[in-house]
């Protein structure tokens, strides 16, 4: 839970009373009785019951809740008022909080939380419920999307199984945001627990009521999700609740194959074999089940050994992965492929079932694979093939709107084992550009691949493209009188320039010789500054010139900085194909003061080689 603001609604317990508690007669321990909790059902009836606290959720407007004595239900003395903020309110993005008691309450004699509510306009309250106590919230119950109008209306939240609520602290909670960006108010009154005889036909559901069957392996974990209950209310409406796992008693038919704990976490412990996970709530049966068909110990894909600096990874536990929009976009209406991804001993594996085609998208940002030579993928077809299978790989450049394809054949002898593919990017027919790759698509060409596992999907440079420049940067030809130089063998640099000020960066800065020319190397760049010996007036200049080279960077920006600091980035295109020379108009750095430039900064990743950094006139 995020940081909360706590408002005490109870009075302090008198010190004299506390003293009396500790000064009473001593009793033998054998006389002690089990702790019991009050069964007070009232939460807010013309005011708060004793011992109630309110805590605003982190990010919520802390003052969203108040007691209102003007707008009440049935002329009661007071109601609970909640003010939802407008979008962009600096105090908070929404209204939300918890009403909880310091001492638990025994709610076993009740079957519903009821209250009356209205709003200043028609609205939908995102989340309303009970059982949130800012701690374990073991028995939390939630209604999503509660409709409110400008008229008072009674609402009922059934208790899924009150027999477990012997010491409940979470009395009520809510969370909601503005409607179309505009705030509003809503009120709650007569908030209490009741025993209603008109709540009927309870249904309990796991896995959204589905009887799921999954192939799995020793060490794989899975959470039982889709936990709900449905009750028929006195109005005849069926009310669906999202309920916590603690209401369910989960059971495994074969614990030697798979176990399940009280939180609904399934762990595959053995195999080959089968176990069925079911649940009960009290004496009530539960719709939905999970059948685990364990195949035994899973054979992990080979661990990649290529240097991280030569890799751009899409999916692998061996390398940092680029941002990925999704690993299965489920492109309707023709795609049938589903995902059942899993993790074994800390290694994540993509699992595609009912396969015809499936796409992975990584367009935010796209991948510049200009410096890469190959695409690597580990593929495992778990079902024995009776004939050759053909899988097509498609790479899509979303900017150039071009795609390239490569088809590989997997023989029956290669099924039921990992097949490691290193596909030269030059073999993707039709791929005329690879600097804005946004999608990788797998296609079952032969229509005989029921499903497959995938791991270690990455682009790499096999060394045929160098990791450092073999030649020096181009020699500048601009007259020295028109140049203010920061770093170059051709021109004198600004006196006192510090190429490596200590800004807490991780970048390693060295000056290396390339064909006898001094070149600045930024290894493992995160950010790197250059501090001038004195403020520079470059207002008479037109451009900032830069020569840069990188084989493995995927993001690089240069900043011009004036006091404040005022700084503006300019994005450079990486990786490069050899030395890249650029003249950046100084107007691109507005609102930086060109009469008072004190620093340059580089931000990005990878290994960057720099030369001929200078300001020049038009």
Secondary structure, 3 states (H helix, E strand, C coil): CCCCEEEECCCCCCHHHHHHHHCCCCCCHHHCCCCCCCCCCEEECCCECCCEEEEECCCECCCCEEEECCCCHHHCCCEEEEEECCCCCCCCCEEEEEEEEEEEECCCCCCEEEEEEEECCCEEEEEEEECCCCCCCCCCEEEEEEEECCCCEEEEEECCCHHHCCCEEEEEEEEECCECCECEEEEEEEEEEECCCCCEEEEEECHHHCEEEEEECCCEEEECCCCEEEEECCCCCEEEEEECHHHCEEEECCCCCEEECCCCEEEECCCCEEEEEEEEECCEEEECEEEEEECCCCCCCCCCCCCHHHEEEEECCCCCECCCCECCCCCCCCCCCEECCEEECCEEEEEEECCCEEEEECCCCCECCCCCCEEEEEEECCCCCCCCEEEEEEEEECCCCEEEEEEEEECHHHCCCEEEEEEEHHHCECCCCCCCEEEEEEEECCCCCCEEEEEEEEEECCCCCCCCCCCCCCCCCCCHHHEEEEECCCCCECCCCECCCCCCCCCEEEEEEECCEEEEEEECCCEEEEEEEEEECCCCCCEEEEEEECCCCCCEEEEEEECCCEEEEEEECCCCCCCEEEEEEHHHHCCCCCCCEEEEEEEECCCEEEEEEEEECC
